Amino acid sequence: MRLRKGLAPLIATLVLAGASGTAYGSTSGSRGPDGGIRSITPITTVYTYGQKVSAVAIEYDAAVNPGTLDTGTFSVTDTIYNFRFNPIEDLPKLADRTITHTYTNSVAGTRTDHRSSPGRYVIVELDPADTGGSTVIVSKCPTFLCTVKVNPELPTRVVQRKDVHAQPGRGSGKGPVLARATPRESRPVTEKPVNQVVDEFTYGSFLSGGMVVPYHYHLPKNYQPGRRYPLMVVLPGHGMGWDGDNLGVQLAADIPATAWLQPEWTGSSEDVIVLAPQHQRVGGAAEADLLVKLLDQFVGQFSVDTRRVYATTVSYGSQLLWEAFAKRPDLFAGGLVTGGFPVNAAQATAIATAEVPVWITHGEHDHLLNVSGARNSTAMLRQAYEARGKSPEQAADVVRYTEYADAAFALPDYHASFGPTYEDASILRWLLAQTKPAGAGG
């Protein structure tokens, strides 16, 4: 979230960025007698602190000879803008990306082995440690707090610095030239992005009492209605709430939604259903009521293990979790609250009564929500458990707390405690290990 600095510069910059971009689907304008580039497709990945352009796929008229490619064949520039730190005026400012691998493929997609496969696409992979390449931008600022969205026209640009050759006809030599080097011509992307993992989610919407809850969900690849799967409900921060123009940003703005689908994050190969709703930013009580109704419908529609329904939050989403856990503790087997708002006494009593385990994490120097709220929430929940007969050690086991020093954050946004939390797979495994007692949860 960023404070609004005035709408005039914002609007002017967005107009500038839109005017300087190239709409997806247009040609690069560089094809000549030797064919040239047919298309440029950006490929994105969601990293800890959000989605970035992680590669580009450059298409030619024929299969490319990979033996003539190296990391100097192309250069790629991208925006330096990051919605957490930069003013929107920085969106058109570009910087060089670091190229890590260059190889061929038959589709506009990356390969985990980074090795060439016969095809007319050249895949140029980019270093995720680069500052540039973020895809999420400010969307609207209806109050002093803004929402964010995925940029509909990415400013990524590509330069072909060396000749690109086709496969040689008899298997030797460089082969005919497919496209001459054009080191002074910077080309925009021409195709819609390939969004790794994010594109696998399905959109849905839930309507109740005149209010709509947009959501995205992901079923396991080999989903079988006869099996029962754990359900992870991901509740995003305030800036990822629905504003009429930012569908799906809760998947891209940070890692929590996509992490549960990737063993490299969870440390588990277990299949999980992920449900990621977008709240309306109208308050925890009303939104929690909608969330519970959505969950009742979703659990009835899909093959969910009702003893293993979890919720995980970023910032504002904690208000929905506390309220939903107190309202319908029978629904939930456990929760993970990162950088969140404090629980209140009534909610703590209800959660302890139902014995719903929770892990709270917070940054020591969180600049938006003071760490005292997380400390007080932990103490209040543990006291509620002790009041029901648990020992202090038992209460500390069911209500866990981790506080992060500044050094734990890969980026200096100390409100974003989901960062070090999700980089610790033991916390994610702990949540997946929670199960309601037999006979509970429906």
C-alpha positions in Angstrom: 0.0 0.0 0.0 1.2 3.5 -0.8 -0.2 6.9 0.3 -1.7 8.9 -2.4 0.5 11.9 -3.4 -2.1 13.6 -5.6 -4.1 12.3 -8.5 -2.9 14.8 -11.2 0.6 13.3 -11.5 -0.9 9.8 -11.2 -3.3 10.3 -14.1 -0.7 12.1 -16.2 1.8 9.3 -15.8 -0.8 6.5 -16.5 -1.7 8.3 -19.7 1.9 8.6 -20.6 2.6 5.0 -19.9 -0.4 3.9 -22.0 0.5 6.1 -24.9 4.1 4.8 -25.0 3.1 1.1 -24.9 2.2 -1.2 -27.7 -1.1 -3.1 -27.5 -0.8 -6.9 -27.3 -1.4 -8.5 -30.7 0.4 -5.9 -32.8 3.4 -6.9 -34.9 6.9 -5.7 -33.9 7.3 -3.9 -37.2 10.7 -5.3 -37.8 10.2 -8.1 -40.3 12.1 -7.8 -43.5 13.4 -9.9 -46.4 15.1 -12.3 -43.9 11.9 -12.7 -41.9 12.7 -10.9 -38.6 10.9 -11.4 -35.3 7.3 -12.6 -35.5 6.3 -12.0 -31.9 7.6 -11.3 -28.4 5.8 -12.9 -25.4 6.5 -12.0 -21.8 6.6 -14.8 -19.3 5.9 -14.0 -15.6 6.6 -15.7 -12.3 5.3 -14.8 -8.8 8.2 -14.5 -6.5 8.1 -13.8 -2.7 7.2 -10.1 -3.1 5.2 -10.3 -6.3 5.0 -11.1 -9.9 7.8 -10.2 -12.3 8.7 -10.7 -15.9 11.0 -13.7 -15.6 11.6 -14.4 -19.3 10.6 -13.4 -22.8 9.8 -15.8 -25.7 11.0 -14.4 -29.1 9.3 -16.1 -32.1 10.9 -16.5 -35.6 9.6 -17.9 -38.9 11.5 -21.2 -38.6 13.3 -23.3 -36.1 16.3 -21.4 -34.6 19.8 -22.8 -34.4 20.6 -22.8 -30.7 24.3 -23.2 -31.4 24.5 -19.5 -32.5 22.8 -18.1 -29.3 24.4 -16.9 -26.1 23.4 -14.5 -23.3 24.6 -11.6 -25.4 22.4 -12.3 -28.4 19.6 -10.1 -26.8 19.2 -7.4 -24.2 16.1 -6.8 -22.3 15.0 -3.7 -20.4 12.1 -3.3 -18.0 10.5 -0.9 -15.6 12.2 0.0 -12.4 8.8 0.6 -10.8 7.7 -1.3 -7.7 4.4 -0.3 -6.2 5.7 -0.8 -2.7 8.5 1.7 -3.0 8.3 3.8 -6.2 6.0 6.6 -7.2 3.9 5.7 -10.3 5.9 8.3 -12.2 8.7 5.7 -12.3 6.6 3.3 -14.4 8.0 4.4 -17.8 11.6 4.4 -16.5 13.5 1.3 -17.8 16.7 -0.4 -16.8 18.7 -3.4 -18.2 17.7 -6.9 -17.0 20.3 -9.6 -16.4 20.0 -12.5 -18.8 20.7 -15.9 -17.2 19.9 -18.4 -20.0 19.1 -18.3 -23.7 17.8 -21.4 -25.5 15.2 -22.5 -28.0 11.8 -24.1 -27.5 8.8 -25.2 -29.5 6.4 -23.1 -27.3 6.4 -19.7 -25.6 7.4 -21.2 -22.3 10.5 -21.9 -20.2 12.2 -25.2 -19.6 13.3 -26.3 -16.1 16.6 -27.7 -17.5 17.3 -24.4 -19.5 18.3 -26.6 -22.4 17.4 -26.1 -26.0 14.6 -28.1 -27.6 14.0 -27.7 -31.4 11.6 -24.8 -32.1 11.2 -21.4 -33.5 11.0 -19.7 -30.1 14.1 -18.3 -28.4 13.6 -18.2 -24.6 15.5 -15.5 -22.8 15.4 -16.0 -19.0 16.0 -13.1 -16.6 17.5 -12.9 -13.2 14.8 -12.7 -10.5 17.2 -10.7 -8.3 17.0 -7.8 -10.7 15.3 -4.7 -9.4 13.2 -4.3 -12.5 10.3 -6.2 -14.1 7.5 -6.0 -11.6 4.1 -6.3 -13.2 1.8 -4.9 -10.4 1.0 -1.2 -10.4 -1.3 1.2 -8.7 -4.9 0.9 -9.8 -7.1 3.4 -8.0 -6.9 5.7 -5.0 -10.4 6.2 -3.8 -9.1 7.3 -0.4 -5.6 8.0 0.9 -5.0 4.3 0.4 -4.7 2.8 -3.1 -5.5 -0.5 -4.7 -3.2 -2.3 -7.1 -3.6 -4.3 -10.3 -1.6 -6.2 -12.9 -0.4 -3.8 -15.6 -2.4 -4.6 -18.7 0.4 -3.4 -21.0 3.8 -4.4 -19.8 6.7 -2.0 -20.7 9.2 -4.8 -21.3 11.4 -4.3 -24.4 13.8 -6.5 -26.3 16.8 -5.7 -28.5 18.3 -8.3 -30.8 22.0 -7.6 -30.8 23.3 -10.4 -32.9 22.1 -12.3 -36.0 19.8 -15.2 -35.4 20.2 -18.2 -37.6 17.9 -21.0 -38.7 18.9 -24.7 -38.3 21.5 -25.6 -40.9 20.0 -27.7 -43.7 22.6 -30.5 -43.5 23.3 -30.2 -39.7 26.5 -28.2 -39.9 27.3 -24.5 -40.0 25.3 -21.6 -38.7 22.4 -22.0 -41.1 20.6 -19.2 -43.0 20.0 -15.9 -41.2 16.4 -15.6 -39.8 16.9 -12.1 -38.6 19.7 -9.6 -38.8 21.0 -7.9 -35.7 19.2 -4.6 -35.0 21.1 -3.3 -32.0 19.5 0.2 -32.2 15.9 -1.1 -32.4 14.1 -1.7 -29.1 11.0 -3.8 -29.6 8.0 -4.0 -27.2 6.2 -7.2 -26.3 3.4 -8.1 -28.8 1.5 -10.9 -27.0 -0.4 -11.3 -23.8 1.8 -12.6 -21.0 2.2 -16.3 -20.1 1.7 -16.1 -16.3 3.2 -19.2 -14.8 0.9 -20.8 -12.1 -1.4 -17.7 -12.1 -2.9 -18.7 -15.5 -3.9 -22.1 -14.0 -6.5 -20.4 -11.6 -10.2 -20.3 -12.5 -12.3 -17.2 -12.0 -15.6 -17.3 -10.1 -17.9 -14.8 -8.3 -20.3 -15.2 -5.3 -23.3 -12.9 -4.9 -25.1 -12.5 -1.6 -27.3 -9.6 -0.2 -26.5 -7.4 -3.2 -22.7 -7.8 -2.7 -20.4 -9.7 -4.9 -17.2 -11.5 -4.0 -14.9 -12.2 -6.9 -12.5 -15.1 -6.4 -10.1 -17.3 -8.1 -9.6 -21.0 -7.3 -7.2 -23.8 -8.3 -8.0 -27.5 -8.3 -5.2 -30.1 -8.3 -4.1 -31.2 -11.8 -5.5 -34.6 -11.5 -8.5 -33.6 -9.4 -10.8 -36.5 -8.6 -14.3 -35.9 -7.1 -14.0 -39.1 -5.2 -11.0 -37.9 -3.2 -10.9 -35.3 -0.4 -8.5 -32.4 -0.6 -7.3 -29.8 2.0 -8.5 -26.3 1.2 -6.3 -23.2 1.7 -8.3 -19.9 1.8 -5.9 -17.0 1.0 -7.2 -13.6 2.3 -5.2 -10.7 0.7 -4.1 -7.3 1.9 -6.1 -4.1 1.7 -4.6 -3.0 -1.6 -5.5 -6.2 -3.3 -9.3 -5.8 -2.6 -11.7 -5.6 -5.5 -12.0 -2.1 -7.0 -13.8 -2.9 -10.3 -10.6 -3.0 -12.4 -8.1 -5.4 -10.7 -9.4 -8.9 -11.0 -6.8 -11.5 -10.1 -4.2 -9.2 -8.5 -4.5 -11.1 -5.2 -2.7 -14.0 -7.1 0.1 -11.8 -8.4 0.9 -9.1 -5.8 2.7 -11.5 -3.5 3.4 -15.2 -2.9 0.7 -16.6 -0.6 -1.8 -17.7 -3.2 0.6 -19.5 -5.6 3.0 -20.9 -2.9 0.6 -23.7 -1.8 0.7 -25.2 -5.3 4.5 -25.5 -5.4 6.4 -28.1 -3.5 9.5 -25.9 -3.5 7.6 -23.5 -1.3 5.6 -25.9 0.9 8.1 -28.7 1.2 5.2 -31.0 0.5 3.9 -32.8 -2.6 0.4 -33.0 -1.3 -2.4 -31.7 -3.6 -4.2 -28.7 -2.2 -7.2 -26.7 -3.4 -6.6 -23.0 -3.2 -9.4 -20.4 -2.9 -8.4 -16.7 -3.2 -11.3 -14.3 -2.8 -11.1 -10.5 -3.2 -12.8 -8.5 -0.4 -14.7 -5.3 -1.0 -12.8 -3.3 1.7 -16.0 -2.5 3.6 -15.0 -3.9 6.9 -14.2 -7.2 8.5 -17.6 -8.2 9.9 -19.5 -7.8 6.7 -16.8 -9.4 4.6 -16.3 -12.3 7.0 -20.1 -13.0 6.7 -19.7 -13.2 2.9 -16.6 -15.3 3.2 -18.4 -17.9 5.4 -21.3 -18.1 2.9 -18.8 -18.4 0.0 -17.0 -21.2 1.9 -20.2 -23.1 2.6 -21.1 -23.0 -1.1 -17.5 -23.9 -2.3 -17.1 -26.8 0.1 -20.4 -28.1 -1.1 -19.4 -27.8 -4.8 -15.9 -29.3 -4.6 -14.3 -32.3 -3.0 -13.0 -30.6 0.1 -11.7 -32.4 3.2 -13.9 -30.5 5.8 -11.5 -31.5 8.6 -8.7 -29.6 6.8 -9.9 -26.1 5.8 -7.3 -23.4 6.5 -7.0 -19.7 6.2 -3.9 -17.6 5.6 -3.8 -13.8 5.5 -1.8 -10.8 4.5 -2.4 -7.6 6.6 -6.0 -6.6 6.2 -7.1 -10.1 5.5 -6.5 -10.9 9.2 -9.7 -9.0 10.1 -11.7 -11.5 8.0 -9.9 -14.4 9.5 -10.5 -13.4 13.2 -14.1 -12.7 12.5 -14.8 -15.8 10.4 -12.9 -18.0 13.0 -15.1 -16.6 15.7 -18.3 -16.8 13.7 -17.9 -20.3 12.3 -14.9 -22.1 14.0 -16.4 -25.4 12.9 -15.2 -24.5 9.4 -11.5 -24.2 10.1 -8.6 -26.4 11.1 -6.0 -23.7 11.5 -4.8 -20.2 10.5 -1.7 -18.3 9.5 -1.8 -14.5 10.2 1.1 -12.5 8.6 1.5 -8.7 9.4 -2.1 -8.6 10.7 -4.5 -6.6 12.8 -5.1 -7.6 16.4 -7.7 -10.0 17.6 -10.4 -8.8 20.0 -11.3 -10.5 23.3 -14.6 -12.0 22.1 -12.9 -13.4 19.0 -10.0 -14.8 21.1 -12.5 -16.6 23.5 -14.4 -18.1 20.6 -11.3 -19.3 18.9 -9.9 -20.9 22.1 -13.3 -22.5 22.8 -13.1 -24.2 19.4 -9.4 -24.9 19.8 -8.4 -23.6 16.3 -4.6 -23.4 16.2 -3.0 -20.2 14.9 0.5 -19.1 13.9 1.0 -15.3 14.0 4.0 -13.6 12.3 5.0 -9.9 12.3 7.8 -7.6 11.5 9.6 -6.0 14.5 9.6 -2.7 12.7 6.3 -2.9 10.8 5.6 0.7 9.8 1.9 0.2 9.1 0.7 -2.1 11.9 2.7 -1.8 15.1 4.2 -5.0 16.3 2.4 -4.5 19.7 -0.9 -5.6 18.1 0.6 -9.0 17.2 2.2 -9.4 20.6 -1.1 -8.5 22.3 -3.1 -10.9 20.0 -0.7 -13.8 20.9 -1.0 -13.1 24.6 -4.8 -12.7 24.5 -5.3 -16.0 22.6 -2.9 -17.9 24.9 -4.7 -16.5 28.0 -8.0 -17.6 26.5 -6.6 -21.1 26.1 -5.2 -21.1 29.6 -8.6 -20.0 30.9 -10.0 -23.2 29.5 -7.4 -25.3 31.3 -4.4 -25.5 29.0 -1.0 -25.1 30.5 1.1 -22.1 29.3 3.2 -24.6 27.3 0.2 -26.1 25.7 -1.2 -22.6 24.9 2.1 -21.6 23.4 2.0 -24.6 21.2 -1.5 -24.0 19.8 -0.9 -20.2 19.4 2.5 -19.8 17.9 4.3 -16.5 17.3 7.3 -15.4 15.2 8.7 -11.9 15.2 11.1 -11.0 12.4 14.0 -8.6 12.7 14.7 -6.4 9.7 17.4 -8.7 8.4 14.8 -11.4 7.7 13.3 -9.4 4.9 14.8 -9.7 1.4 13.1 -6.4 0.5 12.9 -3.5 3.1 9.1 -3.6 3.4 8.8 -4.6 7.1 5.1 -4.7 6.9 5.4 -7.6 4.4 6.0 -10.3 7.0 4.5 -12.9 4.6 8.0 -12.7 2.9 10.1 -14.4 5.6 7.0 -16.4 6.7 6.5 -18.1 3.3 10.3 -18.5 2.8 10.1 -20.8 5.9 8.5 -24.0 4.6 8.3 -25.4 8.2 5.6 -22.9 9.0 3.6 -23.9 5.9 4.0 -27.5 6.7 2.8 -26.9 10.2 -0.4 -25.4 8.9 -1.1 -28.3 6.6 -0.5 -30.7 9.4 -3.4 -29.3 11.5 -6.6 -31.5 11.4 -9.9 -31.1 13.2 -10.8 -33.9 15.5 -12.8 -36.8 14.0 -16.5 -35.9 13.8 -15.8 -32.1 13.6 -16.0 -30.0 10.5 -18.9 -31.8 8.9 
